[in-house]
Amino acid sequence: MTRKILIGLLVALILIQFIRPTRNISTGENPNEISKHYAVPEQVHKVLVYSCYDCHSNNTKYPWYTNIQPVGLWLQSHVEDGKRHLNFDEFGTYPEKKAKHKFEEIEETTKTEWMPLESYLIIHGDAKLTKEQWEEMRVWASSLK
Protein backbone atom coordinates (compact mmCIF):
# COMPACT_ATOMS: atom_id res chain seq x y z
CA MET A 1 0.00 0.00 0.00
CA THR A 2 2.73 2.48 1.01
CA ARG A 3 4.74 1.51 -2.05
CA LYS A 4 1.76 2.25 -4.35
CA ILE A 5 1.29 5.66 -2.73
CA LEU A 6 4.98 6.50 -3.17
CA ILE A 7 4.92 5.39 -6.80
CA GLY A 8 1.77 7.45 -7.39
CA LEU A 9 3.39 10.53 -5.85
CA LEU A 10 6.53 10.02 -7.92
CA VAL A 11 4.50 9.69 -11.12
CA ALA A 12 2.51 12.83 -10.23
CA LEU A 13 5.76 14.73 -9.55
CA ILE A 14 7.15 13.65 -12.91
CA LEU A 15 3.96 14.50 -14.80
CA ILE A 16 3.68 17.96 -13.23
CA GLN A 17 7.06 18.81 -14.76
CA PHE A 18 5.32 19.00 -18.15
CA ILE A 19 3.14 21.89 -16.96
CA ARG A 20 4.80 25.14 -17.99
CA PRO A 21 3.16 28.37 -16.86
CA THR A 22 3.24 31.35 -19.22
CA ARG A 23 6.32 33.45 -18.56
CA ASN A 24 6.02 37.14 -17.67
CA ILE A 25 8.52 38.40 -20.24
CA SER A 26 7.97 41.37 -22.52
CA THR A 27 10.18 42.68 -25.27
CA GLY A 28 10.80 46.14 -26.59
CA GLU A 29 10.12 49.59 -25.23
CA ASN A 30 7.10 50.03 -22.98
CA PRO A 31 5.34 53.40 -23.43
CA ASN A 32 3.30 52.96 -20.22
CA GLU A 33 6.26 52.36 -17.90
CA ILE A 34 6.18 54.68 -14.87
CA SER A 35 9.30 56.67 -15.81
CA LYS A 36 7.68 57.66 -19.13
CA HIS A 37 4.86 59.45 -17.27
CA TYR A 38 6.34 60.58 -13.95
CA ALA A 39 9.65 62.02 -12.84
CA VAL A 40 11.60 59.09 -11.42
CA PRO A 41 15.08 59.93 -10.11
CA GLU A 42 17.79 57.60 -11.40
CA GLN A 43 18.51 56.11 -7.96
CA VAL A 44 14.82 55.44 -7.34
CA HIS A 45 14.47 53.84 -10.77
CA LYS A 46 17.40 51.53 -10.01
CA VAL A 47 15.72 50.45 -6.77
CA LEU A 48 12.45 49.83 -8.59
CA VAL A 49 14.17 47.70 -11.23
CA TYR A 50 16.30 45.62 -8.84
CA SER A 51 13.89 45.29 -5.94
CA CYS A 52 10.38 45.59 -7.39
CA TYR A 53 10.16 44.80 -11.10
CA ASP A 54 10.41 41.00 -10.85
CA CYS A 55 6.91 40.93 -9.32
CA HIS A 56 5.55 44.34 -10.33
CA SER A 57 6.31 44.69 -14.06
CA ASN A 58 5.78 42.85 -17.33
CA ASN A 59 9.31 41.47 -17.31
CA THR A 60 10.34 39.00 -14.64
CA LYS A 61 13.88 37.64 -14.44
CA TYR A 62 13.26 33.99 -13.63
CA PRO A 63 15.75 32.02 -11.55
CA TRP A 64 16.68 28.48 -12.61
CA TYR A 65 14.49 26.81 -10.01
CA THR A 66 11.29 28.08 -11.64
CA ASN A 67 11.75 25.24 -14.13
CA ILE A 68 10.94 22.78 -11.34
CA GLN A 69 7.26 22.29 -10.66
CA PRO A 70 5.35 23.03 -8.48
CA VAL A 71 7.81 25.84 -7.59
CA GLY A 72 7.38 27.48 -11.01
CA LEU A 73 3.59 27.42 -10.71
CA TRP A 74 3.75 28.95 -7.23
CA LEU A 75 6.15 31.68 -8.36
CA GLN A 76 4.07 32.51 -11.43
CA SER A 77 0.92 32.91 -9.32
CA HIS A 78 2.93 35.15 -6.99
CA VAL A 79 4.05 37.34 -9.93
CA GLU A 80 0.50 37.55 -11.28
CA ASP A 81 -0.76 38.59 -7.85
CA GLY A 82 1.97 41.25 -7.56
CA LYS A 83 1.12 42.67 -10.99
CA ARG A 84 -2.57 42.75 -10.13
CA HIS A 85 -1.79 45.03 -7.17
CA LEU A 86 0.82 47.22 -8.88
CA ASN A 87 2.40 47.08 -12.33
CA PHE A 88 5.09 49.67 -13.02
CA ASP A 89 4.99 48.81 -16.74
CA GLU A 90 1.28 49.69 -16.90
CA PHE A 91 1.43 52.71 -14.58
CA GLY A 92 0.86 55.13 -17.47
CA THR A 93 -2.56 53.57 -18.06
CA TYR A 94 -3.73 54.23 -14.50
CA PRO A 95 -6.29 57.03 -14.08
CA GLU A 96 -4.92 59.94 -12.01
CA LYS A 97 -6.88 58.95 -8.90
CA LYS A 98 -5.58 55.37 -9.03
CA ALA A 99 -2.01 56.54 -9.66
CA LYS A 100 -2.13 58.87 -6.66
CA HIS A 101 -3.46 56.03 -4.53
CA LYS A 102 -0.61 53.78 -5.72
CA PHE A 103 1.91 56.48 -4.74
CA GLU A 104 0.28 56.58 -1.30
CA GLU A 105 0.64 52.80 -1.07
CA ILE A 106 4.28 53.00 -2.16
CA GLU A 107 4.90 55.64 0.50
CA GLU A 108 3.23 53.44 3.14
CA THR A 109 5.32 50.48 2.01
CA THR A 110 8.50 52.54 2.43
CA LYS A 111 7.46 53.39 6.00
CA THR A 112 6.71 49.79 6.96
CA GLU A 113 9.45 48.23 4.79
CA TRP A 114 7.28 45.19 4.07
CA MET A 115 8.41 44.85 0.46
CA PRO A 116 10.26 43.07 -1.05
CA LEU A 117 8.89 40.02 0.71
CA GLU A 118 11.23 38.11 3.01
CA SER A 119 10.71 34.99 0.87
CA TYR A 120 12.07 36.94 -2.13
CA LEU A 121 15.01 38.35 -0.18
CA ILE A 122 16.19 34.87 0.85
CA ILE A 123 17.28 34.22 -2.73
CA HIS A 124 17.67 37.83 -3.91
CA GLY A 125 19.64 39.38 -1.07
CA ASP A 126 20.83 42.22 -3.31
CA ALA A 127 17.21 43.45 -3.52
CA LYS A 128 17.24 44.43 0.16
CA LEU A 129 17.00 48.20 0.53
CA THR A 130 19.18 50.35 2.76
CA LYS A 131 17.67 52.97 5.06
CA GLU A 132 18.82 55.64 2.60
CA GLN A 133 17.07 53.89 -0.30
CA TRP A 134 13.87 53.55 1.74
CA GLU A 135 14.01 57.27 2.48
CA GLU A 136 14.65 58.18 -1.19
CA MET A 137 11.67 56.05 -2.19
CA ARG A 138 9.47 57.57 0.51
CA VAL A 139 10.34 61.16 -0.46
CA TRP A 140 9.79 60.39 -4.15
CA ALA A 141 6.41 58.68 -3.64
CA SER A 142 5.29 61.40 -1.23
CA SER A 143 6.09 64.10 -3.78
CA LEU A 144 3.82 62.48 -6.37
CA LYS A 145 0.77 61.54 -4.32
C-alpha positions as CSV (number, residue, x, y, z in Angstrom):
1,M,0.0,0.0,0.0
2,T,2.7,2.5,1.0
3,R,4.7,1.5,-2.1
4,K,1.8,2.3,-4.3
5,I,1.3,5.7,-2.7
6,L,5.0,6.5,-3.2
7,I,4.9,5.4,-6.8
8,G,1.8,7.4,-7.4
9,L,3.4,10.5,-5.8
10,L,6.5,10.0,-7.9
11,V,4.5,9.7,-11.1
12,A,2.5,12.8,-10.2
13,L,5.8,14.7,-9.5
14,I,7.2,13.6,-12.9
15,L,4.0,14.5,-14.8
16,I,3.7,18.0,-13.2
17,Q,7.1,18.8,-14.8
18,F,5.3,19.0,-18.2
19,I,3.1,21.9,-17.0
20,R,4.8,25.1,-18.0
21,P,3.2,28.4,-16.9
22,T,3.2,31.3,-19.2
23,R,6.3,33.5,-18.6
24,N,6.0,37.1,-17.7
25,I,8.5,38.4,-20.2
26,S,8.0,41.4,-22.5
27,T,10.2,42.7,-25.3
28,G,10.8,46.1,-26.6
29,E,10.1,49.6,-25.2
30,N,7.1,50.0,-23.0
31,P,5.3,53.4,-23.4
32,N,3.3,53.0,-20.2
33,E,6.3,52.4,-17.9
34,I,6.2,54.7,-14.9
35,S,9.3,56.7,-15.8
36,K,7.7,57.7,-19.1
37,H,4.9,59.4,-17.3
38,Y,6.3,60.6,-13.9
39,A,9.7,62.0,-12.8
40,V,11.6,59.1,-11.4
41,P,15.1,59.9,-10.1
42,E,17.8,57.6,-11.4
43,Q,18.5,56.1,-8.0
44,V,14.8,55.4,-7.3
45,H,14.5,53.8,-10.8
46,K,17.4,51.5,-10.0
47,V,15.7,50.5,-6.8
48,L,12.4,49.8,-8.6
49,V,14.2,47.7,-11.2
50,Y,16.3,45.6,-8.8
51,S,13.9,45.3,-5.9
52,C,10.4,45.6,-7.4
53,Y,10.2,44.8,-11.1
54,D,10.4,41.0,-10.8
55,C,6.9,40.9,-9.3
56,H,5.6,44.3,-10.3
57,S,6.3,44.7,-14.1
58,N,5.8,42.9,-17.3
59,N,9.3,41.5,-17.3
60,T,10.3,39.0,-14.6
61,K,13.9,37.6,-14.4
62,Y,13.3,34.0,-13.6
63,P,15.8,32.0,-11.5
64,W,16.7,28.5,-12.6
65,Y,14.5,26.8,-10.0
66,T,11.3,28.1,-11.6
67,N,11.8,25.2,-14.1
68,I,10.9,22.8,-11.3
69,Q,7.3,22.3,-10.7
70,P,5.3,23.0,-8.5
71,V,7.8,25.8,-7.6
72,G,7.4,27.5,-11.0
73,L,3.6,27.4,-10.7
74,W,3.7,28.9,-7.2
75,L,6.2,31.7,-8.4
76,Q,4.1,32.5,-11.4
77,S,0.9,32.9,-9.3
78,H,2.9,35.1,-7.0
79,V,4.1,37.3,-9.9
80,E,0.5,37.6,-11.3
81,D,-0.8,38.6,-7.8
82,G,2.0,41.2,-7.6
83,K,1.1,42.7,-11.0
84,R,-2.6,42.8,-10.1
85,H,-1.8,45.0,-7.2
86,L,0.8,47.2,-8.9
87,N,2.4,47.1,-12.3
88,F,5.1,49.7,-13.0
89,D,5.0,48.8,-16.7
90,E,1.3,49.7,-16.9
91,F,1.4,52.7,-14.6
92,G,0.9,55.1,-17.5
93,T,-2.6,53.6,-18.1
94,Y,-3.7,54.2,-14.5
95,P,-6.3,57.0,-14.1
96,E,-4.9,59.9,-12.0
97,K,-6.9,59.0,-8.9
98,K,-5.6,55.4,-9.0
99,A,-2.0,56.5,-9.7
100,K,-2.1,58.9,-6.7
101,H,-3.5,56.0,-4.5
102,K,-0.6,53.8,-5.7
103,F,1.9,56.5,-4.7
104,E,0.3,56.6,-1.3
105,E,0.6,52.8,-1.1
106,I,4.3,53.0,-2.2
107,E,4.9,55.6,0.5
108,E,3.2,53.4,3.1
109,T,5.3,50.5,2.0
110,T,8.5,52.5,2.4
111,K,7.5,53.4,6.0
112,T,6.7,49.8,7.0
113,E,9.5,48.2,4.8
114,W,7.3,45.2,4.1
115,M,8.4,44.8,0.5
116,P,10.3,43.1,-1.0
117,L,8.9,40.0,0.7
118,E,11.2,38.1,3.0
119,S,10.7,35.0,0.9
120,Y,12.1,36.9,-2.1
121,L,15.0,38.4,-0.2
122,I,16.2,34.9,0.9
123,I,17.3,34.2,-2.7
124,H,17.7,37.8,-3.9
125,G,19.6,39.4,-1.1
126,D,20.8,42.2,-3.3
127,A,17.2,43.4,-3.5
128,K,17.2,44.4,0.2
129,L,17.0,48.2,0.5
130,T,19.2,50.3,2.8
131,K,17.7,53.0,5.1
132,E,18.8,55.6,2.6
133,Q,17.1,53.9,-0.3
134,W,13.9,53.5,1.7
135,E,14.0,57.3,2.5
136,E,14.6,58.2,-1.2
137,M,11.7,56.0,-2.2
138,R,9.5,57.6,0.5
139,V,10.3,61.2,-0.5
140,W,9.8,60.4,-4.1
141,A,6.4,58.7,-3.6
142,S,5.3,61.4,-1.2
143,S,6.1,64.1,-3.8
144,L,3.8,62.5,-6.4
145,K,0.8,61.5,-4.3
